[in-house]
C-alpha cells in the first residue's frame, strides 16, 4: 500500500493554514512544529506512520505553506493556542495524540484546558515550565537572539539551523529542509513570539499537565543547546513523565529529524500507551535495515475481512523458509516489505469476519496462515488468517506444542499421501528428528510401514527410536550403498522422504528402488535428475506454501489440520519441541539457532 498524503488548506479567523494529511485509518496523530519550522520536517514520521494512522501536520500561520497572520498577535503563544483550538474544531478531531515540537509543544500544553479531545501529548524539545521555573528549564539562548529576529542573512540562517539540528548526523536533504524552513518563515513571526513573552502570555504548564489525566511523554536531544536537561530531574517533572522522560543521543533541538528511527520507535510505544486496546505490537523485517534483523513496530489493531479470523497470537515456530527469507535467500518467496514473517500460529480467536461460521471469539486455534506474499505472518500480537488456513487446536496441547505442528504436519501428510504410502512399504526419512521428519515417521508408522531415519548423533538416534523407527542410519558414518544393502538387501527403499534438500537429494535418488517414490520438501538448489530418469523414479515436490501463494487448493490445509487434531487427541501423534525456546523479541536468535542444525524438533517462539 502506497502512502497517500495530501496538502490541504483551512481558513481560520486569523488566517489560512496549510497542513499535510495522510489517509491511514488508525488513530489520529496531530504534529505541531516549532518556531521557524514547518509541517514538512515531520516527513519521517508521516512516511513511517501515515499508512497506518491518520497523520496531520499543521503549518502555523507565517510558517511553511500557511498564509501570514491577519494580526501579528497570532504569532505569539496565545495566538498559536487559538490556531490549534480553531483547527481542531474545524476538522472535528476526536481522541487524538498530539506531537508538539518546541513552540508547538508549549502551545498544545497551554491549549489543553480548552480541549477535551486529546488522548496523549508528546512534547519534543519543550520542557513544561511556569514563571518560577523558566530560568531553570532553559540554557542561555544559544543563537544570541536570532530566534526572535525579523530578518536573517544567509550566515545567520545557517547559524540558527546548526542550533536546531546536528548537521553532522543529518542527510543533506533533511539539512536543506531545516535551512529552508527558517528562510521561509515570515519576518514577523519571530518578533511576534518575543512580543508574546513580554505580554506575559505564559501559562503554568506544569500545573496544566498535573491536572490533565492523559498520557504524557517528553523527548529531548541530549545535545540540545536550548534546554537544561537536568531540569527534568525535578520531582514535578518526574511525576508528570515518569519513565516517559527520554533523551536521544547526538541530537540537538530536533530529534524527530536527527534520529527518526529511534524517535519513531518511542512514538509508536507512546501510541500503544494511549490506546492499549487499539494498538498491537509486531516484529517486522525491513529491507532498509540489515538482513535478518527484526524491528519492533506498533500499529493499529487489524479488523478481519469477510472470510478472515483475527487471532491473538500466543506462539509460533521456525521453519526453514522463515530464516531463509529473513536472510534474503529466497527472493521468489519474499513478501512485500516491510513484512511480518512466520506461517505457523497458535492462539485465541479475537474476532471473525461476517461470513465465518466455523469459529467464534475465544476458540483456541492453530494453522499455517501467512508470512509469504502479501500475507502478514505470526510475529505479532494479532494476526489475520483466512478461515481455510486454520483449525481448532487439539484439546490436549498447549499453544507452544500446537504452534510446532501446522506447516510440518501438512508437509508430512501431503508428502506421504502423494507417494501412496501403505503398510507394505519400506520408507526412509532423511532428517528424521527435524520438523517434517518427526511427523512423517509417526504418520508412516500409523499406516503400518517399515520406517527408517537418518540421524547425525547418538542423541538423535535415541529420539528417532522413541518416535517408532525400525532402524536408523548415521549419515556421517555410513554410505548410501552400505545402508541400502543393510536395510533393503540392495533393492532400495519404496519411498524416500527427503526433508534436507540440496546436495542430499542425490543420496535420496540413489537410495530409492527402481520405480519407487522420492518426496522432497526443499529443492532450492540445482537437482540432477539423471539418476531419477534412469531408475524410473516418481518424484513428488511438496510446496506447502502453494495455497497461500496462489490462492488455490486452499481447503487442504483445514482438512489436514483437522485430521492431525484427531490423531493428537488419540495420543497417536505428538509434536517434538526443542528444549530451547525464544520470545518474539529474540526472533533473530531463534532463526540463527534453527539454521545451525543444532535443534532437536521445532524451535518455538512465545509471545510474552
C-alpha positions as CSV (number, residue, x, y, z in Angstrom):
1,X,0.0,0.0,0.0
2,X,1.5,3.3,-1.1
3,X,1.4,6.4,1.2
4,X,-1.4,8.8,0.2
5,X,-0.6,12.2,1.5
6,X,-2.3,15.5,0.6
7,X,-1.5,19.2,1.0
8,X,-4.7,20.9,2.2
9,X,-5.8,24.3,3.4
10,X,-8.2,25.6,6.0
11,X,-9.5,29.1,6.6
12,X,-9.3,30.3,10.3
13,X,-10.4,33.6,11.7
14,X,-6.7,34.6,12.0
15,X,-5.6,33.4,8.5
16,X,-5.4,30.4,6.2
17,X,-3.4,27.5,7.5
18,X,-1.9,24.7,5.4
19,X,-1.5,21.1,6.6
20,X,-0.3,17.7,5.4
21,X,-2.7,14.8,5.9
22,X,-2.3,11.1,5.3
23,X,-5.2,8.7,4.9
24,X,-4.3,5.9,7.4
25,X,-7.4,4.6,9.2
26,X,-5.9,4.3,12.7
27,X,-6.0,6.9,15.5
28,X,-5.3,10.5,14.6
29,X,-1.8,12.0,15.2
30,X,-1.5,15.8,15.1
31,X,2.0,17.2,14.6
32,X,2.8,20.7,15.6
33,X,6.2,22.2,14.6
34,X,8.4,24.7,16.4
35,X,9.5,28.3,15.8
36,X,10.8,28.8,12.2
37,X,10.0,25.3,11.2
38,X,7.1,23.7,9.2
39,X,5.0,20.6,8.7
40,X,7.4,19.1,6.2
41,X,10.1,18.5,8.9
42,X,7.8,15.6,10.2
43,X,8.2,13.8,6.9
44,X,10.0,10.9,8.6
45,X,7.0,10.4,10.9
46,X,4.4,10.9,8.1
47,X,6.0,8.4,5.8
48,X,6.6,5.9,8.6
49,X,3.2,6.1,10.2
50,X,0.9,7.5,7.5
51,X,-0.2,4.2,6.1
52,X,-1.5,3.0,9.5
53,X,-2.6,6.3,11.1
54,X,-4.4,9.4,10.1
55,X,-1.4,11.8,10.4
56,X,-1.9,15.6,10.3
57,X,1.0,18.1,10.3
58,X,0.0,21.7,10.7
59,X,1.8,24.8,9.4
60,X,1.3,27.6,11.9
61,X,0.5,31.0,10.3
62,X,3.6,32.5,8.9
63,X,5.3,29.2,8.5
64,X,5.6,26.7,5.6
65,X,2.7,27.0,3.2
66,X,0.3,28.9,5.5
67,X,-0.5,32.5,4.9
68,X,0.7,35.4,7.0
69,X,-1.4,36.1,10.1
70,X,-4.0,38.9,9.8
71,X,-2.7,40.3,13.0
72,X,0.9,39.8,14.4
73,X,-0.5,38.9,17.8
74,X,-1.4,35.5,16.3
75,X,2.3,34.6,16.2
76,X,2.7,34.5,20.0
77,X,1.9,31.6,22.3
78,X,-1.7,32.6,22.8
79,X,-2.1,33.1,19.0
80,X,-0.7,29.6,18.3
81,X,-3.0,28.2,21.0
82,X,-6.0,29.8,19.2
83,X,-4.9,28.4,15.9
84,X,-4.7,24.9,17.4
85,X,-8.2,25.1,19.0
86,X,-9.8,26.5,15.9
87,X,-8.0,24.0,13.6
88,X,-9.1,21.0,15.8
89,X,-12.7,22.4,15.9
90,X,-12.8,22.9,12.1
91,X,-11.6,19.3,11.4
92,X,-13.8,18.0,14.3
93,X,-10.9,15.9,15.6
94,X,-11.5,13.5,18.4
95,X,-9.4,11.2,20.6
96,X,-6.1,12.5,19.1
97,X,-2.4,12.2,20.1
98,X,-0.5,15.5,19.7
99,X,3.2,15.6,19.0
100,X,4.3,19.1,19.8
101,X,7.8,20.3,19.0
102,X,9.2,23.4,20.8
103,X,6.7,26.2,20.2
104,X,4.1,23.7,19.1
105,X,4.7,21.7,22.3
106,X,4.2,24.7,24.6
107,X,1.2,25.8,22.6
108,X,-0.6,22.5,22.9
109,X,0.0,22.3,26.6
110,X,-1.5,25.8,27.0
111,X,-4.4,24.7,24.9
112,X,-5.2,21.6,26.9
113,X,-7.6,23.2,29.4
114,X,-9.9,24.2,26.4
115,X,-9.7,20.8,24.6
116,X,-11.4,17.5,25.6
117,X,-10.3,15.5,22.5
118,X,-6.6,14.8,23.4
119,X,-5.7,11.3,24.5
120,X,-2.0,11.9,24.8
121,X,0.7,14.5,24.3
122,X,4.3,14.0,23.3
123,X,6.5,17.1,23.9
124,X,9.6,17.3,21.8
125,X,12.2,19.9,22.9
126,X,9.5,21.6,25.0
127,X,10.1,21.3,28.8
128,X,6.9,22.4,30.6
129,X,7.6,25.4,32.8
130,X,6.0,28.3,34.7
131,X,7.1,31.8,35.7
132,X,9.1,30.3,38.6
133,X,10.9,27.6,36.7
134,X,11.5,29.3,33.3
135,X,15.1,30.2,34.1
136,X,15.8,26.6,35.2
137,X,14.2,25.0,32.2
138,X,16.4,26.7,29.6
139,X,20.0,27.4,29.0
140,X,21.3,30.8,27.9
141,X,19.8,31.3,24.4
142,X,22.5,30.0,22.1
143,X,21.6,32.0,18.9
144,X,22.1,35.4,20.6
145,X,18.6,36.4,19.8
146,X,18.4,35.1,16.2
147,X,15.3,33.1,17.1
148,X,13.4,36.3,17.7
149,X,14.9,38.4,14.8
150,X,12.7,39.5,12.0
151,X,15.3,39.3,9.2
152,X,18.2,36.9,8.9
153,X,21.1,36.8,6.4
154,X,22.4,33.6,5.0
155,X,25.1,33.2,7.6
156,X,22.6,33.8,10.4
157,X,20.2,31.2,8.9
158,X,22.9,28.6,8.9
159,X,24.0,29.5,12.5
160,X,20.4,29.1,13.6
161,X,20.0,25.8,11.7
162,X,23.1,24.4,13.4
163,X,21.5,25.0,16.8
164,X,18.2,23.4,15.7
165,X,19.8,20.2,14.2
166,X,23.1,18.4,14.3
167,X,24.4,18.9,10.8
168,X,26.9,16.0,11.2
169,X,24.1,13.4,11.5
170,X,21.6,14.7,9.0
171,X,21.3,13.6,5.4
172,X,21.7,16.6,3.1
173,X,18.0,16.5,2.1
174,X,17.0,16.9,5.8
175,X,19.5,19.6,6.4
176,X,18.1,21.6,3.4
177,X,14.6,21.2,4.9
178,X,15.8,22.7,8.2
179,X,17.5,25.7,6.5
180,X,14.6,26.2,4.0
181,X,12.0,26.2,6.8
182,X,13.9,29.0,8.6
183,X,14.3,31.0,5.5
184,X,10.6,30.7,4.5
185,X,9.3,31.8,7.9
186,X,7.5,35.2,7.7
187,X,9.6,38.0,9.0
188,X,7.0,39.0,11.6
189,X,6.8,35.5,13.2
190,X,9.9,35.6,15.4
191,X,9.4,39.1,16.8
192,X,5.7,38.2,17.4
193,X,6.8,35.2,19.6
194,X,9.0,37.5,21.6
195,X,6.2,40.1,22.0
196,X,4.0,37.3,23.3
197,X,6.6,36.7,26.1
198,X,6.7,40.3,27.1
199,X,2.9,40.4,27.3
200,X,3.0,37.7,29.9
201,X,1.2,35.1,27.8
202,X,2.8,32.2,29.6
203,X,0.6,29.7,31.4
204,X,1.6,27.4,34.3
205,X,2.4,24.4,32.0
206,X,3.4,22.3,35.0
207,X,0.1,22.8,36.7
208,X,-1.8,22.2,33.5
209,X,-0.1,18.8,32.9
210,X,-0.5,17.8,36.6
211,X,-4.3,18.4,36.3
212,X,-4.7,16.7,32.9
213,X,-5.4,13.0,33.1
214,X,-3.8,11.9,29.7
215,X,-0.7,10.0,28.7
216,X,2.4,12.2,28.5
217,X,5.9,11.8,27.1
218,X,8.9,14.1,26.7
219,X,11.7,13.6,24.2
220,X,14.8,15.9,24.2
221,X,18.0,15.8,22.3
222,X,21.0,15.1,24.6
223,X,22.9,18.0,22.8
224,X,20.0,20.5,22.8
225,X,21.6,23.9,23.3
226,X,18.3,25.5,24.3
227,X,17.3,23.2,27.2
228,X,18.7,22.3,30.6
229,X,18.4,18.6,30.6
230,X,19.0,18.5,34.4
231,X,15.7,20.3,34.7
232,X,13.8,17.1,34.1
233,X,15.2,15.6,37.4
234,X,12.9,17.9,39.3
235,X,10.2,16.0,41.3
236,X,7.3,17.7,39.5
237,X,8.7,16.7,36.1
238,X,9.4,13.2,37.3
239,X,5.8,12.9,38.5
240,X,4.4,14.1,35.1
241,X,6.5,12.0,32.8
242,X,7.9,9.1,35.0
243,X,9.6,6.6,32.7
244,X,8.4,8.6,29.7
245,X,11.1,11.3,30.0
246,X,13.6,10.4,27.2
247,X,16.8,11.7,25.8
248,X,18.2,10.8,22.4
249,X,21.9,10.8,21.8
250,X,23.7,13.0,19.3
251,X,20.6,15.2,18.8
252,X,20.2,18.9,19.1
253,X,16.7,20.5,19.2
254,X,15.0,18.3,16.5
255,X,15.4,14.6,17.4
256,X,12.4,13.8,15.1
257,X,14.7,14.8,12.1
258,X,18.1,13.9,13.5
259,X,17.3,10.4,14.8
260,X,14.0,9.4,13.2
261,X,14.3,5.6,13.7
262,X,14.7,5.9,17.4
263,X,12.2,8.8,17.7
264,X,9.6,6.8,15.7
265,X,10.0,3.7,17.9
266,X,9.4,5.9,21.1
267,X,6.4,7.5,19.3
268,X,4.9,4.1,18.4
269,X,5.3,2.8,22.0
270,X,3.6,6.0,23.2
271,X,0.7,5.4,20.9
272,X,0.4,2.0,22.4
273,X,0.3,3.6,25.9
274,X,-2.5,5.9,24.8
275,X,-4.6,3.2,23.1
276,X,-3.6,-0.1,24.7
277,X,-6.6,-2.0,23.2
278,X,-6.4,-0.5,19.7
279,X,-2.6,-0.9,19.1
280,X,-0.7,-4.1,18.6
281,X,3.0,-4.9,18.6
282,X,4.6,-6.6,15.6
283,X,8.2,-7.6,14.7
284,X,8.9,-6.7,11.2
285,X,11.6,-7.3,8.6
286,X,12.5,-4.3,6.5
287,X,14.9,-4.2,3.5
288,X,16.1,-0.8,4.7
289,X,17.6,-2.5,7.8
290,X,20.3,-5.1,8.0
291,X,19.2,-8.5,6.7
292,X,17.9,-10.8,9.4
293,X,17.2,-8.1,11.9
294,X,13.6,-7.7,13.3
295,X,12.3,-4.3,14.2
296,X,9.6,-3.8,16.9
297,X,6.7,-1.8,15.4
298,X,3.3,-0.7,16.8
299,X,0.3,-0.4,14.6
300,X,-3.5,-0.3,14.7
301,X,-5.4,-3.4,15.6
302,X,-6.4,-5.0,12.3
303,X,-10.0,-5.9,11.6
304,X,-10.8,-9.3,9.9
305,X,-12.1,-9.3,6.4
306,X,-15.3,-11.2,5.3
307,X,-13.7,-14.6,5.4
308,X,-10.9,-13.9,7.9
309,X,-10.2,-14.6,11.6
310,X,-8.3,-12.3,13.9
311,X,-6.1,-14.4,16.2
312,X,-4.4,-13.2,19.4
313,X,-1.1,-14.9,18.8
314,X,0.3,-16.9,21.7
315,X,3.1,-18.8,19.9
316,X,4.8,-19.5,16.6
317,X,7.6,-21.8,15.3
318,X,10.5,-21.5,13.0
319,X,10.5,-23.2,9.6
320,X,13.5,-23.2,7.2
321,X,11.8,-20.8,4.8
322,X,11.3,-18.3,7.6
323,X,15.0,-17.9,8.2
324,X,15.9,-18.2,4.6
325,X,13.5,-15.3,3.7
326,X,14.9,-13.2,6.5
327,X,18.4,-13.8,5.1
328,X,17.4,-12.9,1.6
329,X,18.0,-16.4,0.3
330,X,14.5,-17.0,-1.2
331,X,13.8,-14.0,-3.4
332,X,10.9,-15.8,-5.1
333,X,9.1,-16.1,-1.7
334,X,9.9,-12.6,-0.5
335,X,6.8,-10.8,0.7
336,X,6.1,-7.1,0.4
337,X,8.3,-5.1,2.7
338,X,8.1,-4.1,5.5
339,X,6.7,-7.5,6.5
340,X,5.8,-9.8,9.4
341,X,7.2,-13.3,9.0
342,X,6.2,-16.8,10.2
343,X,3.4,-19.0,8.9
344,X,2.8,-21.2,12.0
345,X,0.5,-19.8,14.5
346,X,-1.3,-20.8,17.7
347,X,-3.6,-18.5,19.6
348,X,-7.1,-17.4,20.6
349,X,-9.7,-16.1,18.2
350,X,-10.3,-12.4,18.9
351,X,-12.9,-11.6,16.1
352,X,-14.3,-13.2,13.0
353,X,-15.4,-11.9,9.6
354,X,-19.1,-11.6,8.6
355,X,-19.1,-14.9,6.6
356,X,-17.1,-17.0,9.1
357,X,-19.2,-19.6,10.9
358,X,-16.7,-22.3,11.9
359,X,-15.0,-20.1,14.6
360,X,-16.1,-17.7,17.3
361,X,-14.2,-15.4,19.7
362,X,-12.4,-17.5,22.4
363,X,-11.7,-20.5,20.2
364,X,-8.2,-21.9,20.5
365,X,-6.9,-22.4,17.0
366,X,-3.7,-23.3,15.1
367,X,-2.8,-23.0,11.5
368,X,-0.4,-22.2,8.6
369,X,-1.6,-18.8,7.7
370,X,0.9,-16.2,6.4
371,X,4.4,-14.9,6.3
372,X,4.7,-15.0,2.5
373,X,3.4,-13.0,-0.5
374,X,1.0,-10.3,0.8
375,X,0.0,-12.3,3.9
376,X,1.3,-10.9,7.1
377,X,2.7,-13.6,9.5
378,X,2.5,-14.6,13.1
379,X,5.3,-12.5,14.8
380,X,2.6,-10.1,16.0
381,X,0.1,-9.7,18.8
382,X,-2.9,-10.1,16.5
383,X,-2.7,-11.9,13.1
384,X,-5.4,-12.0,10.4
385,X,-5.8,-15.5,8.9
386,X,-8.0,-16.8,6.1
387,X,-10.5,-19.2,7.7
388,X,-9.4,-22.0,5.5
389,X,-5.8,-21.8,6.8
390,X,-6.7,-22.7,10.5
391,X,-8.4,-25.3,12.6
392,X,-9.3,-25.7,16.2
393,X,-6.4,-26.8,18.3
394,X,-6.0,-30.3,19.7
395,X,-7.6,-30.1,23.2
396,X,-4.6,-31.8,24.9
397,X,-1.9,-29.4,23.6
398,X,-0.7,-26.1,24.9
399,X,-0.1,-23.2,22.5
400,X,3.7,-23.9,22.1
401,X,3.0,-27.5,21.2
402,X,0.3,-26.6,18.7
403,X,2.5,-23.9,17.1
404,X,5.1,-26.6,16.3
405,X,2.7,-28.5,14.1
406,X,0.9,-26.8,11.2
407,X,3.4,-26.4,8.3
408,X,5.4,-29.6,9.1
409,X,2.2,-31.7,9.7
410,X,0.7,-30.5,6.4
411,X,4.0,-31.2,4.5
412,X,4.4,-34.7,6.0
413,X,0.8,-35.6,5.3
414,X,0.9,-34.3,1.7
415,X,4.2,-36.0,1.0
416,X,3.1,-39.4,2.2
417,X,-0.2,-39.1,0.5
418,X,1.4,-38.1,-2.8
419,X,3.6,-41.2,-2.7
420,X,0.7,-43.5,-2.0
421,X,2.0,-44.7,1.4
422,X,0.8,-48.1,2.5
423,X,1.7,-50.7,5.1
424,X,3.8,-52.8,2.7
425,X,6.4,-50.0,2.0
426,X,9.9,-49.5,3.4
427,X,10.2,-45.8,4.0
428,X,13.4,-43.9,4.5
429,X,13.1,-40.4,6.0
430,X,16.1,-38.0,5.8
431,X,16.1,-35.6,8.7
432,X,14.0,-37.9,10.9
433,X,14.2,-35.7,14.1
434,X,13.5,-32.5,12.2
435,X,10.2,-30.7,11.9
436,X,8.7,-32.6,8.9
437,X,10.7,-35.7,9.6
438,X,9.4,-36.4,13.1
439,X,5.8,-36.1,11.9
440,X,6.4,-38.2,8.8
441,X,7.9,-41.0,11.0
442,X,4.8,-41.2,13.2
443,X,2.3,-40.9,10.3
444,X,4.1,-43.7,8.3
445,X,4.2,-46.0,11.3
446,X,0.4,-45.4,11.9
447,X,-0.1,-46.7,8.4
448,X,1.9,-49.8,9.1
449,X,5.0,-49.0,7.0
450,X,8.5,-50.1,7.9
451,X,10.3,-46.8,8.7
452,X,13.9,-45.8,8.8
453,X,15.5,-42.5,9.5
454,X,18.9,-40.8,9.0
455,X,20.4,-39.2,12.1
456,X,23.7,-37.4,12.9
457,X,24.2,-38.2,16.6
458,X,23.5,-40.8,19.3
459,X,21.0,-38.4,20.9
460,X,19.1,-38.1,17.7
461,X,19.2,-41.8,17.1
462,X,17.7,-42.4,20.6
463,X,15.0,-39.9,19.8
464,X,14.2,-41.4,16.4
465,X,13.7,-44.8,18.0
466,X,11.4,-43.3,20.6
467,X,9.4,-41.9,17.7
468,X,9.0,-45.5,16.4
469,X,11.5,-46.1,13.6
470,X,12.5,-49.7,12.9
471,X,16.2,-48.7,12.4
472,X,18.4,-45.7,11.9
473,X,21.2,-44.6,9.7
474,X,24.0,-42.4,10.9
475,X,24.7,-40.5,7.7
476,X,28.1,-39.3,9.0
477,X,29.3,-42.9,9.3
478,X,27.5,-45.0,6.6
479,X,27.4,-44.5,2.8
480,X,24.2,-44.8,0.8
481,X,25.2,-48.1,-0.8
482,X,26.0,-49.6,2.6
483,X,22.8,-48.8,4.3
484,X,20.7,-49.7,1.3
485,X,22.3,-53.1,1.3
486,X,21.9,-53.5,5.1
487,X,18.3,-52.4,5.3
488,X,16.8,-53.4,1.9
489,X,19.1,-56.2,0.7
490,X,20.3,-53.8,-2.0
491,X,16.8,-53.3,-3.6
492,X,16.3,-49.7,-2.3
493,X,13.5,-48.1,-0.4
494,X,10.0,-48.0,-1.7
495,X,9.7,-44.4,-0.6
496,X,12.4,-41.9,0.4
497,X,11.2,-38.7,2.1
498,X,13.9,-36.0,1.8
499,X,13.4,-33.1,4.2
500,X,17.0,-31.9,3.9
501,X,17.2,-30.9,0.2
502,X,20.0,-29.6,-2.0
503,X,23.1,-31.9,-2.0
504,X,21.2,-34.6,-0.1
505,X,18.7,-35.1,-2.9
506,X,21.3,-37.2,-4.9
507,X,21.5,-39.5,-1.9
508,X,17.7,-39.8,-1.8
509,X,17.6,-40.7,-5.5
510,X,20.3,-43.3,-5.1
511,X,18.6,-44.9,-2.1
512,X,15.3,-45.4,-3.8
513,X,14.3,-48.6,-5.6
514,X,13.5,-48.7,-9.3
515,X,10.1,-47.2,-9.8
516,X,9.9,-46.0,-6.3
517,X,8.9,-42.7,-4.9
518,X,11.0,-39.7,-3.7
519,X,9.3,-36.9,-1.8
520,X,11.1,-33.6,-1.5
521,X,10.2,-30.6,0.6
522,X,13.3,-28.5,-0.1
523,X,14.8,-28.2,-3.5
524,X,16.2,-24.7,-3.7
525,X,19.4,-25.7,-5.4
526,X,20.3,-27.5,-8.7
527,X,19.0,-31.0,-8.9
528,X,20.5,-33.6,-11.3
529,X,17.6,-35.8,-12.4
530,X,19.8,-38.3,-14.3
531,X,19.5,-41.0,-11.7
532,X,15.8,-40.4,-11.4
533,X,15.3,-40.8,-15.1
534,X,17.4,-43.9,-15.3
535,X,15.6,-45.6,-12.5
536,X,12.1,-44.5,-13.5
537,X,11.6,-42.8,-10.1
538,X,8.4,-41.0,-9.2
539,X,9.3,-37.5,-7.9
540,X,7.0,-35.5,-5.7
541,X,7.8,-31.9,-4.9
542,X,5.8,-30.7,-1.9
543,X,5.2,-27.0,-1.7
544,X,3.1,-26.4,1.4
545,X,3.1,-22.6,0.7
546,X,1.3,-23.1,-2.6
547,X,-2.3,-22.3,-1.4
548,X,-1.0,-19.1,0.3
549,X,1.0,-18.1,-2.8
550,X,-1.7,-19.0,-5.4
551,X,-5.0,-18.9,-3.6
552,X,-5.7,-22.4,-5.0
553,X,-6.2,-25.8,-3.3
554,X,-6.9,-23.9,-0.1
555,X,-9.2,-26.5,1.6
556,X,-6.3,-28.9,2.0
557,X,-5.0,-27.0,5.0
558,X,-8.1,-27.2,7.2
559,X,-8.7,-30.8,6.1
560,X,-5.3,-32.0,7.2
561,X,-5.2,-29.9,10.4
562,X,-8.5,-31.5,11.5
563,X,-7.1,-35.0,10.8
564,X,-3.9,-34.1,12.8
565,X,-6.1,-32.8,15.6
566,X,-7.8,-36.2,15.8
567,X,-4.6,-38.1,15.9
568,X,-3.1,-35.9,18.6
569,X,-6.2,-36.2,20.8
570,X,-5.9,-40.0,20.4
571,X,-2.3,-39.8,21.5
572,X,-1.3,-41.4,18.2
573,X,0.9,-38.4,17.2
574,X,3.0,-35.9,19.3
575,X,4.9,-32.8,18.3
576,X,8.6,-32.7,19.1
577,X,9.9,-29.4,20.5
578,X,13.5,-28.3,21.1
579,X,14.1,-27.5,24.8
580,X,15.3,-24.1,23.9
581,X,12.5,-21.6,23.3
582,X,12.6,-17.9,22.4
583,X,10.4,-14.8,22.9
584,X,9.2,-12.8,19.8
585,X,11.7,-10.2,20.8
586,X,14.5,-12.7,20.1
587,X,13.3,-13.9,16.7
588,X,16.7,-13.2,15.2
589,X,18.4,-15.6,17.6
590,X,15.7,-18.2,17.1
591,X,16.4,-18.1,13.4
592,X,20.1,-18.4,13.9
593,X,19.6,-21.4,16.2
594,X,17.2,-23.1,13.8
595,X,19.6,-22.6,10.9
596,X,22.5,-24.0,12.8
597,X,21.1,-27.5,12.8
598,X,21.5,-27.9,16.5
599,X,17.8,-28.0,17.3
600,X,16.1,-31.3,18.0
601,X,12.5,-30.8,16.9
602,X,10.8,-27.5,16.3
603,X,12.2,-24.2,17.6
604,X,9.3,-22.3,19.3
605,X,8.7,-18.6,19.8
606,X,6.4,-17.4,22.6
607,X,4.6,-14.1,22.5
608,X,5.3,-12.9,26.1
